[in-house]
Amino acid sequence: MKLNYPFFDEPIELGPMTVLSIEEIHVFRRFVEEFYTYDEDSRIKLFDDDLNNRSKINVKIIGDVLEHDPSSTTVLKHIYEDLTAQLNGMPEKRMELERLTLQVADLLQQELLEHELHLTMEEASPEKLYKAFGIKIEVNAGAFYQKIYEIVDIYHYLDKRNILVFVNTLAYLDAGEIKSLREYMALSRVQALFIEPASQSKHADYYLDSDFYLHKNVIK
């Protein structure tokens, strides 16, 4: 994947972990804001080798690592689909679950008939149990950098076409943790862009200075 922006002389290539440091604070702020409203008509251009633009749904903004909710509606939908496929591969277990689900539904239906109001309910199915039982991703309380690993693991599992965009994240990591994160993300096959202020220029793959010159391959 490649990324282009009006201030760039040419598109930059996004690897497993690409760090872009921006010196001018107003450009930094505007660049981040435009990612939050990214669509195919944005000044930000994300495209592949065939020049196909990526739609908004593929861009995942991580503005606050500690507050990031891994059990969003989109994530859970994907997990529920996986669980259904898993059940479909075990016919006997699915039939047993359907039998028990219908049994519970019949008991509830009898109670609805006894109620003073005219009540109705949706058709019962094992898939309805996912939400009813509150199935979600278990989140482990850990260090800040461990949270980043957790986010990477989730999106690696979900869809390798996603582009993760972390904002102002590296300030919370030391040089050793950043090096380890680069190595881990190289193995994960997740594409991620880290948008950082000038203070993180020493860790940057690309650095846009105050004269709007884009320095490439900054880190050695």
C-alpha positions, 0 to 999 in steps of 0.5 A: 500500500502507498500513501500520498498527501499534498505536502509529499513530493511522491507517495510513501510506501507503507510497510508493516510499521511505517513511522511518519514524523511531522514537524509543523504542528498545524500540518500534524493536526490537520493530517490526523483530522483528515484521517479521522474523516478519510474517504475516497475524496479526501486529500489523503490518498491510500492506494495499492499497486493497481491504483485502487483506493481503499475505502473508509472501512479499511482504515482503523484509527487508534488515537488512544491505545489504552481506551481502544475497544477491541470488541467493536460492532465490526470486530464482533460481527467478524467473530460471530461469522467465524463462530458460525462457520466453526459450528457448521463444521460440527453438525452434531454439535450444531444440531444439539445447540439448535435443539436446546435453543428451541427448547428455551425459546418454547419456554419463553414463548409460553410466558409471552402468551401469559403476559397481559400485553401482546408480546412477540419475539424473534426466531431463535437460533444459535447465532442469537446466543452470541449477543445474548451471552455477551461474547466478546474479546477478553482484554488483559490489563497490561502495560501500554506496549502490550496493548499495542501488541493486542491490537495488532493481533486482533487486526491480523486475525480480522483482515490483512487488508486493514491499515492501522493508523496509530496517533502520537503513540511512540512517545510512550515507548523507549527505543528498545520497545520500539525496536521490538515492536517493529520486529513483531509487526514485521512478522504479523503482516499487518500494515500500520502507520504511526503518525508522530510529532517532531519529538519522535523524528529519530524513530521515523522512516519519513520526516516532514520538516517545517519547510515541507521537505519530506526526508526519507529513510531517516532511521539507520 
